[in-house]
């Protein structure tokens, strides 16, 4: 070991690196005996050790403190104002805190000298480096500039209505929107809108022109909330900026357009679907934000009550048939379908999805995006998929009789098919298929179950309080006031705080109803296919309705009376 860098010996003696793994790297270790950067690259490439362990060994050699992350360090705004973000990211360093004559600085490279010397001169103090791995320092940098970025209101104040169209086209896109601190005001405004939207976990950004100004609203937890207003004079320039980002025709103002863009915000990938529409006051912009770093959810994370989760999981593991998820736009149907697919072993099964559009790209699945302009619709795509030897097929939506017919035939030939339908309840879905021209006997023999769902807002945990409900509220929910008093329960609501933008809500949870295709329900469908009869039979078989599941969510303190009453019927 004497011929190698001392870090090698530390890795073997203290961190369990096997000498056997080092033997094939003898020549490279000799070449990098004075270069830890090259040595680290070789070790990581050949998977000798992890970056975290290598950095710990480096810390031991240089006698430096090592930290796995810096999540508990508060951001000092003075540091972000002094150090440009690009410089911090290039050198992978950032100050942590200053105490008396010592400034602690997070670094990745122990040999870093010039930036630390600059800090020592500026702050007139001793530098105490703290070593970590690259991603931990970058996460710290992103968090620091995220927390200290200009608000949308500040970006609006910096607007110049005379900014030219040429300037909008002139500057290249930054790698990360947080890096764009020195861009023109219009770019800074659009970046700020997207940054704040991502911070608030908004699903959509609306930019609405009015006779006097432009109103910006975010859809947060399914509800539109106004966030800022900017001058009417710069509306066209903002629209042009968004169009350039999403590769739309800036000269076309009289027709709707659709485009897309990918941005990075604090290292987070966000796919943006842009839609423009001409209105009497100018072009309206709607941007849908799809967060690509979101992990695939499992069924157990969707808020399904046990009396729905257990039978639905059994359906998902069926060998064939159709499972339908129904609800209005924005009710989480696609999320439920993805979570359902996640329960299936995709190594043992050929899983193919047909979507419009593909919202999240998933490893291990064959995903097809329909292209109507090229003649690839749901029906055509489904026909071609059947020649790909599928086990499980997900069809984004049954929009027409042709798609429904092919899905039915697929189920009859032993495939498990998942899809969505736009109806108000699970029983109404059966009627909808029959109205589309599907024979009742085919519906009853292929459908395994129908899951209807809605999304309701969760009560903010930070400002949650309990209260005694009014008897009239109880009666509206179908709860006997006397029985309720005997239960000894209370209702909850959010008072409003900074964490929830004073709405009393933060996040959403699903409410569900599940139709299980029993023999009795099959008989009802064949005899009388109206949804009232089917619903009556479902209730006799103890189906929990959306309203009833919502009431249970109220009793457990997840949501409020107002949410359930506004979104369900008795």
C-alpha positions as CSV (number, residue, x, y, z in Angstrom):
1,X,0.0,0.0,0.0
2,X,3.0,2.3,0.4
3,X,3.1,3.1,-3.3
4,X,-0.6,4.2,-3.3
5,X,-2.3,7.3,-2.0
6,X,-2.8,7.0,1.8
7,X,-6.6,7.1,1.2
8,X,-6.4,3.6,-0.3
9,X,-5.1,2.3,3.0
10,X,-7.7,4.1,5.0
11,X,-10.5,2.6,2.8
12,X,-9.1,-0.9,3.4
13,X,-8.4,-0.6,7.1
14,X,-11.4,1.6,8.3
15,X,-14.1,1.2,5.7
16,X,-13.9,-2.5,4.7
17,X,-12.7,-2.1,1.1
18,X,-11.6,-5.5,-0.1
19,X,-7.9,-5.7,-1.3
20,X,-9.1,-8.2,-3.9
21,X,-11.1,-5.5,-5.7
22,X,-8.1,-3.3,-5.8
23,X,-5.7,-5.7,-7.5
24,X,-7.0,-5.2,-11.1
25,X,-6.6,-1.4,-10.5
26,X,-2.9,-1.5,-9.6
27,X,-1.6,0.6,-12.5
28,X,-4.3,3.2,-12.2
29,X,-3.8,3.6,-8.4
30,X,-0.1,4.2,-9.1
31,X,-0.9,6.8,-11.7
32,X,-3.2,8.6,-9.3
33,X,-1.1,8.3,-6.1
34,X,-1.1,12.1,-5.8
35,X,-4.4,12.8,-7.4
36,X,-7.5,12.0,-5.3
37,X,-9.9,13.3,-7.9
38,X,-8.6,10.7,-10.5
39,X,-8.5,8.0,-7.9
40,X,-12.1,8.6,-6.8
41,X,-13.2,8.5,-10.5
42,X,-11.6,5.1,-11.0
43,X,-13.0,3.7,-7.8
44,X,-16.5,4.9,-8.5
45,X,-16.3,3.7,-12.1
46,X,-15.3,0.2,-11.0
47,X,-17.7,0.2,-8.1
48,X,-14.9,-0.4,-5.6
49,X,-16.7,1.9,-3.1
50,X,-19.4,4.6,-2.9
51,X,-18.8,8.3,-3.2
52,X,-20.0,8.8,0.4
53,X,-17.5,6.3,1.8
54,X,-14.6,7.7,-0.4
55,X,-15.4,11.2,0.9
56,X,-15.3,9.9,4.5
57,X,-11.9,8.4,3.9
58,X,-10.7,11.7,2.4
59,X,-12.0,13.5,5.5
60,X,-10.0,11.1,7.7
61,X,-6.9,11.7,5.7
62,X,-7.2,15.5,5.8
63,X,-8.5,15.4,9.4
64,X,-11.7,17.2,8.5
65,X,-15.2,16.9,9.8
66,X,-17.5,14.9,7.5
67,X,-21.3,15.4,7.2
68,X,-23.7,13.2,5.2
69,X,-26.1,16.2,4.6
70,X,-26.7,19.8,5.6
71,X,-30.5,19.7,6.0
72,X,-30.3,21.1,9.5
73,X,-28.3,24.2,8.6
74,X,-30.4,27.4,8.2
75,X,-29.7,29.5,5.1
76,X,-27.9,32.8,5.6
77,X,-29.1,35.2,2.9
78,X,-25.9,37.3,3.1
79,X,-24.0,34.3,1.6
80,X,-26.4,34.0,-1.4
81,X,-26.1,37.7,-2.0
82,X,-22.3,37.6,-2.0
83,X,-21.7,34.4,-4.0
84,X,-23.2,33.9,-7.5
85,X,-24.9,30.5,-7.7
86,X,-23.0,29.5,-10.8
87,X,-19.7,30.1,-9.0
88,X,-20.9,28.0,-6.0
89,X,-22.0,25.2,-8.2
90,X,-18.9,25.2,-10.3
91,X,-16.6,24.9,-7.3
92,X,-19.1,22.9,-5.2
93,X,-18.9,24.9,-2.0
94,X,-21.1,27.0,0.2
95,X,-20.8,28.8,3.6
96,X,-22.7,27.3,6.5
97,X,-22.4,29.7,9.4
98,X,-20.0,32.3,10.9
99,X,-19.2,32.2,14.6
100,X,-16.8,34.8,15.9
101,X,-13.7,34.4,13.8
102,X,-14.5,31.2,12.1
103,X,-16.6,30.5,9.0
104,X,-17.7,26.9,8.4
105,X,-17.9,26.0,4.7
106,X,-19.3,22.9,3.1
107,X,-17.0,21.6,0.4
108,X,-16.6,18.5,-1.8
109,X,-12.9,18.9,-2.8
110,X,-10.4,19.2,0.1
111,X,-7.9,20.8,-2.3
112,X,-10.3,23.7,-3.0
113,X,-8.3,26.9,-2.4
114,X,-9.2,30.0,-4.3
115,X,-12.9,30.3,-3.3
116,X,-12.0,29.6,0.3
117,X,-9.2,32.3,0.2
118,X,-11.8,34.8,-1.3
119,X,-14.2,34.0,1.6
120,X,-11.5,34.4,4.2
121,X,-10.6,37.9,2.8
122,X,-14.1,39.0,2.4
123,X,-15.3,37.9,5.9
124,X,-11.9,38.5,7.5
125,X,-12.0,35.2,9.3
126,X,-10.6,31.7,9.6
127,X,-12.1,29.1,7.2
128,X,-13.2,25.7,8.7
129,X,-14.0,23.3,5.8
130,X,-16.5,20.6,6.4
131,X,-16.3,17.7,3.8
132,X,-19.3,16.0,2.2
133,X,-20.2,14.3,-1.0
134,X,-21.1,16.2,-4.2
135,X,-24.9,15.8,-4.1
136,X,-25.2,16.9,-0.5
137,X,-23.3,20.2,-1.2
138,X,-25.4,20.8,-4.4
139,X,-28.6,20.1,-2.4
140,X,-27.5,22.8,0.1
141,X,-26.7,25.3,-2.7
142,X,-30.1,24.7,-4.4
143,X,-31.9,25.0,-1.1
144,X,-30.1,28.2,-0.3
145,X,-30.9,30.0,-3.5
146,X,-34.4,28.5,-3.6
147,X,-35.2,30.1,-0.2
148,X,-33.5,33.4,-1.1
149,X,-34.9,33.8,-4.7
150,X,-36.8,36.9,-5.5
151,X,-40.6,36.5,-5.1
152,X,-42.9,36.9,-8.0
153,X,-43.9,40.3,-6.6
154,X,-40.3,41.4,-6.7
155,X,-39.9,40.2,-10.2
156,X,-43.0,42.1,-11.2
157,X,-41.6,45.3,-9.6
158,X,-38.5,44.9,-11.8
159,X,-40.5,44.7,-15.1
160,X,-39.8,47.1,-17.9
161,X,-42.7,47.3,-20.3
162,X,-40.4,48.4,-23.0
163,X,-38.3,45.2,-23.0
164,X,-38.0,44.2,-26.7
165,X,-39.1,41.0,-28.3
166,X,-35.5,40.5,-29.6
167,X,-34.2,40.4,-26.1
168,X,-36.5,37.6,-25.3
169,X,-35.0,35.5,-28.0
170,X,-31.4,36.5,-27.5
171,X,-30.4,34.7,-24.3
172,X,-30.0,31.0,-24.0
173,X,-32.0,29.0,-21.5
174,X,-30.3,28.4,-18.2
175,X,-29.5,24.9,-17.0
176,X,-31.5,25.5,-13.9
177,X,-34.0,28.3,-13.3
178,X,-32.3,29.2,-10.0
179,X,-29.2,30.0,-12.0
180,X,-31.0,32.7,-14.0
181,X,-30.5,35.4,-11.4
182,X,-29.1,37.9,-14.0
183,X,-31.5,37.5,-16.8
184,X,-33.8,40.2,-18.3
185,X,-36.9,41.2,-16.2
186,X,-39.4,39.3,-18.4
187,X,-37.4,36.1,-18.2
188,X,-36.9,36.6,-14.5
189,X,-40.7,37.0,-14.1
190,X,-41.5,33.8,-16.0
191,X,-38.8,31.9,-14.1
192,X,-40.1,33.3,-10.8
193,X,-43.7,32.2,-11.7
194,X,-42.5,28.7,-12.4
195,X,-40.2,28.6,-9.4
196,X,-43.0,29.7,-7.0
197,X,-45.5,27.3,-8.6
198,X,-43.1,24.4,-8.1
199,X,-42.5,25.5,-4.5
200,X,-46.2,25.5,-3.8
201,X,-46.7,22.2,-5.6
202,X,-49.1,23.8,-8.0
203,X,-50.5,21.5,-10.7
204,X,-51.4,24.4,-13.1
205,X,-50.4,28.0,-13.8
206,X,-53.0,30.3,-15.4
207,X,-52.1,33.7,-16.9
208,X,-55.3,35.5,-17.7
209,X,-55.4,38.8,-19.6
210,X,-58.0,41.4,-18.5
211,X,-58.7,44.9,-19.8
212,X,-56.3,46.5,-17.3
213,X,-53.8,43.8,-16.2
214,X,-52.8,40.2,-16.3
215,X,-53.8,37.9,-13.4
216,X,-51.7,34.9,-12.4
217,X,-53.4,32.0,-10.6
218,X,-52.1,28.7,-9.4
219,X,-54.1,25.5,-9.0
220,X,-53.1,24.2,-5.6
221,X,-54.8,21.1,-4.2
222,X,-57.4,21.4,-7.0
223,X,-58.4,25.0,-6.2
224,X,-57.3,28.1,-8.2
225,X,-55.7,30.8,-6.1
226,X,-54.6,34.2,-7.3
227,X,-50.9,34.9,-6.6
228,X,-50.0,38.1,-8.4
229,X,-51.0,40.7,-11.0
230,X,-48.7,42.3,-13.5
231,X,-49.2,45.2,-15.9
232,X,-51.3,44.7,-19.0
233,X,-48.6,46.3,-21.2
234,X,-46.2,43.3,-20.7
235,X,-48.7,40.5,-21.1
236,X,-47.9,40.0,-24.8
237,X,-44.2,39.8,-23.9
238,X,-44.8,37.3,-21.2
239,X,-46.9,35.2,-23.6
240,X,-44.1,35.3,-26.2
241,X,-41.6,34.2,-23.7
242,X,-43.7,31.2,-22.7
243,X,-44.2,30.4,-26.4
244,X,-40.5,30.5,-27.1
245,X,-39.9,28.2,-24.2
246,X,-42.4,25.7,-25.5
247,X,-41.6,26.0,-29.2
248,X,-44.9,27.5,-30.3
249,X,-45.5,29.9,-33.2
250,X,-45.2,33.4,-31.7
251,X,-46.7,34.9,-34.9
252,X,-50.0,32.9,-34.5
253,X,-52.2,34.7,-32.1
254,X,-55.7,33.9,-33.4
255,X,-55.7,30.1,-32.9
256,X,-55.2,27.8,-29.9
257,X,-51.8,26.1,-29.6
258,X,-50.3,23.3,-27.5
259,X,-46.7,22.8,-26.7
260,X,-44.4,21.5,-24.0
261,X,-41.1,22.4,-22.3
262,X,-38.8,20.8,-19.7
263,X,-37.3,22.9,-17.0
264,X,-35.0,22.4,-14.0
265,X,-35.8,24.1,-10.7
266,X,-33.4,23.5,-7.9
267,X,-32.3,20.3,-9.7
268,X,-35.9,19.1,-10.0
269,X,-37.1,18.1,-13.5
270,X,-40.5,19.5,-14.4
271,X,-42.3,18.8,-17.6
272,X,-44.6,21.7,-18.6
273,X,-47.5,21.3,-21.0
274,X,-48.5,24.7,-22.4
275,X,-51.9,25.6,-23.9
276,X,-52.7,29.0,-25.4
277,X,-56.2,30.2,-26.3
278,X,-57.2,33.5,-27.9
279,X,-59.7,35.6,-25.8
280,X,-61.2,39.0,-26.4
281,X,-58.5,40.6,-24.1
282,X,-55.5,38.7,-25.5
283,X,-54.0,35.2,-25.4
284,X,-54.6,33.1,-22.2
285,X,-51.9,30.8,-21.1
286,X,-52.3,27.6,-19.0
287,X,-49.2,25.6,-18.0
288,X,-49.6,22.2,-16.5
289,X,-46.7,21.1,-14.3
290,X,-45.8,17.4,-14.2
291,X,-43.1,16.7,-11.6
292,X,-40.9,14.1,-13.0
293,X,-39.1,13.3,-9.7
294,X,-42.2,12.0,-8.1
295,X,-41.9,8.3,-7.3
296,X,-44.5,5.8,-8.4
297,X,-47.1,5.6,-5.7
298,X,-48.4,2.3,-4.3
299,X,-52.1,1.6,-3.7
300,X,-51.5,1.7,0.1
301,X,-50.4,5.4,-0.3
302,X,-53.6,6.6,-2.0
303,X,-55.8,6.8,1.0
304,X,-57.9,3.8,0.1
305,X,-59.9,2.6,3.1
306,X,-59.3,-1.0,4.1
307,X,-62.8,-2.1,3.0
308,X,-61.9,-0.8,-0.5
309,X,-58.2,-1.5,-0.7
310,X,-58.4,-5.3,0.1
311,X,-61.0,-6.2,-2.6
312,X,-59.4,-3.8,-5.1
313,X,-55.9,-5.4,-4.6
314,X,-57.5,-8.8,-5.3
315,X,-58.9,-7.4,-8.6
316,X,-55.5,-6.1,-9.6
317,X,-54.1,-9.6,-9.3
318,X,-56.7,-11.1,-11.6
319,X,-55.6,-13.1,-14.6
320,X,-58.0,-11.3,-17.0
321,X,-60.9,-8.9,-17.3
322,X,-61.4,-5.1,-17.2
323,X,-60.9,-2.8,-14.2
324,X,-62.2,0.7,-14.7
325,X,-61.4,3.9,-12.7
326,X,-63.9,6.7,-13.1
327,X,-64.2,10.3,-12.1
328,X,-64.0,13.9,-13.5
329,X,-60.8,15.5,-14.9
330,X,-58.2,16.0,-12.1
331,X,-59.6,13.4,-9.8
332,X,-56.4,11.3,-9.7
333,X,-57.4,8.5,-12.1
334,X,-54.0,8.2,-13.8
335,X,-52.2,8.1,-10.5
336,X,-54.5,5.2,-9.4
337,X,-53.8,3.4,-12.6
338,X,-50.1,3.8,-12.2
339,X,-50.3,2.6,-8.6
340,X,-52.3,-0.4,-9.8
341,X,-49.7,-1.3,-12.4
342,X,-47.0,-1.0,-9.7
343,X,-48.6,-4.0,-7.9
344,X,-48.0,-6.2,-10.9
345,X,-44.6,-7.9,-11.4
346,X,-43.4,-6.2,-14.6
347,X,-40.6,-8.7,-15.0
348,X,-42.9,-11.6,-15.3
349,X,-45.6,-9.7,-17.2
350,X,-45.5,-7.7,-20.4
351,X,-47.2,-4.5,-19.3
352,X,-48.1,-2.0,-22.1
353,X,-49.8,1.4,-21.6
354,X,-51.5,3.6,-24.2
355,X,-51.8,7.2,-23.0
356,X,-52.7,10.7,-24.1
357,X,-50.2,12.1,-23.2
358,X,-47.6,9.9,-21.3
359,X,-47.5,11.9,-18.1
360,X,-44.8,10.0,-16.3
361,X,-42.1,7.9,-18.0
362,X,-41.7,4.6,-16.0
363,X,-39.0,2.0,-16.2
364,X,-40.1,-1.5,-17.0
365,X,-43.2,-0.5,-18.9
366,X,-43.8,-0.1,-22.7
367,X,-45.6,3.2,-22.9
368,X,-47.2,4.4,-26.2
369,X,-48.4,8.0,-26.7
370,X,-51.3,8.4,-29.1
371,X,-50.9,10.8,-32.0
372,X,-54.3,11.6,-33.6
373,X,-52.7,13.8,-36.3
374,X,-50.8,10.7,-37.5
375,X,-53.9,8.5,-37.2
376,X,-52.7,6.8,-34.0
377,X,-55.7,6.9,-31.7
378,X,-56.7,4.7,-28.7
379,X,-58.5,2.1,-30.9
380,X,-55.6,1.8,-33.5
381,X,-53.0,1.7,-30.8
382,X,-54.9,-1.0,-28.8
383,X,-55.2,-3.2,-32.0
384,X,-51.5,-3.0,-32.5
385,X,-50.7,-3.7,-28.9
386,X,-52.6,-6.9,-29.0
387,X,-50.0,-8.2,-31.5
388,X,-47.2,-7.5,-28.9
389,X,-48.1,-10.4,-26.7
390,X,-49.3,-8.3,-23.7
391,X,-50.3,-9.6,-20.3
392,X,-51.6,-6.3,-18.9
393,X,-52.8,-3.3,-20.9
394,X,-53.6,0.1,-19.6
395,X,-55.7,2.3,-21.9
396,X,-55.7,6.0,-20.9
397,X,-59.4,6.5,-21.6
398,X,-62.3,4.7,-23.2
399,X,-63.5,7.6,-25.3
400,X,-65.6,5.8,-27.9
401,X,-67.4,2.6,-28.7
402,X,-64.6,1.3,-30.9
403,X,-62.0,1.5,-28.1
404,X,-64.5,-0.1,-25.6
405,X,-65.3,-2.9,-28.0
406,X,-61.6,-3.8,-28.5
407,X,-60.9,-3.6,-24.8
408,X,-63.8,-6.0,-24.2
409,X,-62.4,-8.4,-26.8
410,X,-59.0,-8.1,-25.2
411,X,-60.5,-9.0,-21.8
412,X,-62.4,-12.0,-23.3
413,X,-59.1,-13.4,-24.7
414,X,-57.4,-13.4,-21.3
415,X,-55.8,-10.0,-20.9
416,X,-56.1,-7.8,-17.9
417,X,-57.2,-4.3,-19.0
418,X,-57.1,-1.1,-17.0
419,X,-58.8,2.0,-18.2
420,X,-60.8,5.2,-17.3
421,X,-64.3,6.5,-18.0
422,X,-65.7,9.9,-17.2
423,X,-68.8,9.2,-15.1
424,X,-70.2,10.4,-11.8
425,X,-70.3,7.1,-10.0
426,X,-69.3,3.5,-10.2
427,X,-72.9,2.2,-11.1
428,X,-73.2,4.9,-13.8
429,X,-70.1,3.5,-15.5
430,X,-71.9,0.3,-16.4
431,X,-74.8,2.3,-17.9
432,X,-72.3,4.5,-19.8
433,X,-70.7,1.5,-21.5
434,X,-74.1,0.1,-22.5
435,X,-75.1,3.5,-23.9
436,X,-71.9,3.4,-26.0
437,X,-73.3,0.3,-27.7
438,X,-71.7,-2.5,-25.6
439,X,-74.0,-5.4,-25.0
440,X,-75.1,-5.9,-21.4
441,X,-73.9,-9.5,-21.3
442,X,-70.4,-8.4,-22.5
443,X,-70.2,-5.7,-19.8
444,X,-71.3,-8.1,-17.1
445,X,-68.9,-10.9,-18.2
446,X,-65.7,-8.8,-18.7
447,X,-65.8,-6.1,-16.0
448,X,-64.3,-7.2,-12.7
449,X,-64.9,-3.9,-10.9
450,X,-65.3,-0.2,-11.1
451,X,-63.5,2.3,-8.8
452,X,-65.0,5.8,-8.6
453,X,-63.0,8.4,-7.0
454,X,-62.7,12.1,-6.1
455,X,-59.9,14.2,-4.6
456,X,-60.7,16.3,-1.5
457,X,-58.4,18.7,0.3
458,X,-56.7,17.5,3.5
459,X,-56.9,19.6,6.6
460,X,-53.5,21.4,7.3
461,X,-51.8,19.6,10.2
462,X,-50.2,22.8,11.4
463,X,-53.4,24.7,12.1
464,X,-55.8,21.8,12.7
465,X,-58.4,22.3,15.4
466,X,-61.5,20.2,16.5
467,X,-65.0,21.4,17.0
468,X,-68.6,20.2,17.7
469,X,-70.5,20.0,14.5
470,X,-74.0,21.5,14.1
471,X,-76.8,19.0,14.1
472,X,-77.9,20.2,10.6
473,X,-74.4,19.4,9.3
474,X,-74.7,15.9,10.7
475,X,-78.1,15.4,9.1
476,X,-76.8,16.6,5.7
477,X,-74.1,13.9,5.9
478,X,-76.6,11.3,6.9
479,X,-75.4,11.0,10.5
480,X,-77.9,10.7,13.3
481,X,-77.0,13.5,15.8
482,X,-77.8,11.3,18.9
483,X,-75.7,8.4,17.6
484,X,-72.9,10.8,16.9
485,X,-72.9,12.2,20.4
486,X,-72.7,8.6,21.7
487,X,-69.6,8.0,19.6
488,X,-67.8,10.8,21.4
489,X,-66.1,12.1,18.2
490,X,-65.5,15.6,16.9
491,X,-65.0,17.2,13.5
492,X,-61.9,19.1,12.5
493,X,-61.0,22.1,10.3
494,X,-57.9,24.2,9.6
495,X,-57.8,27.7,11.0
496,X,-55.3,28.9,8.3
497,X,-51.6,29.6,8.6
498,X,-48.5,30.4,6.6
499,X,-47.9,26.8,5.7
500,X,-51.3,26.5,3.9
501,X,-51.5,30.0,2.5
502,X,-54.3,30.6,5.1
503,X,-56.7,28.2,3.4
504,X,-56.8,25.6,6.2
505,X,-55.9,22.9,3.7
506,X,-52.6,21.3,2.6
507,X,-52.5,18.3,0.3
508,X,-55.2,16.1,-0.9
509,X,-56.7,12.6,-0.2
510,X,-58.9,10.4,-2.3
511,X,-62.5,9.3,-1.5
512,X,-63.7,6.2,-3.3
513,X,-66.5,3.8,-4.0
514,X,-65.9,0.3,-5.4
515,X,-68.4,-1.7,-7.5
516,X,-67.5,-5.4,-7.3
517,X,-69.1,-7.3,-10.1
518,X,-70.9,-10.0,-8.1
519,X,-73.3,-12.6,-9.6
520,X,-76.3,-10.6,-8.3
521,X,-75.1,-7.4,-9.9
522,X,-74.4,-9.3,-13.2
523,X,-78.1,-10.5,-13.1
524,X,-79.3,-6.9,-12.5
525,X,-77.3,-5.6,-15.4
526,X,-78.8,-8.3,-17.7
527,X,-82.4,-7.6,-16.5
528,X,-82.3,-3.9,-16.0
529,X,-79.4,-1.8,-17.1
530,X,-80.3,1.7,-15.6
531,X,-77.9,3.0,-13.0
532,X,-80.6,3.5,-10.3
533,X,-81.3,-0.3,-10.3
534,X,-77.6,-1.1,-10.4
535,X,-76.9,1.3,-7.5
536,X,-79.8,-0.1,-5.5
537,X,-78.4,-3.6,-5.9
538,X,-74.8,-2.4,-5.0
539,X,-76.1,-0.8,-1.8
540,X,-77.8,-4.0,-0.9
541,X,-74.4,-5.7,-1.2
542,X,-73.0,-3.1,1.2
543,X,-71.1,-0.9,-1.4
544,X,-69.7,2.1,0.4
545,X,-70.6,5.2,-1.6
546,X,-68.4,8.2,-2.2
547,X,-70.5,10.2,0.3
548,X,-70.1,7.5,2.9
549,X,-66.4,7.1,2.4
550,X,-66.1,10.9,2.6
551,X,-68.0,10.9,6.0
552,X,-65.5,8.3,7.3
553,X,-62.6,10.6,6.2
554,X,-64.3,13.4,8.1
555,X,-64.7,11.3,11.3
556,X,-61.0,10.4,11.1
557,X,-60.0,14.0,10.8
558,X,-58.6,14.0,7.3
559,X,-61.0,16.5,5.7
560,X,-63.9,18.8,6.3
561,X,-67.7,18.7,6.0
562,X,-67.6,21.5,3.3
563,X,-65.2,19.5,1.1
564,X,-67.3,16.4,1.2
565,X,-70.7,18.2,0.7
566,X,-69.3,20.2,-2.3
567,X,-68.0,17.2,-4.1
568,X,-70.5,14.3,-3.4
569,X,-74.2,13.7,-3.5
570,X,-76.3,11.6,-1.1
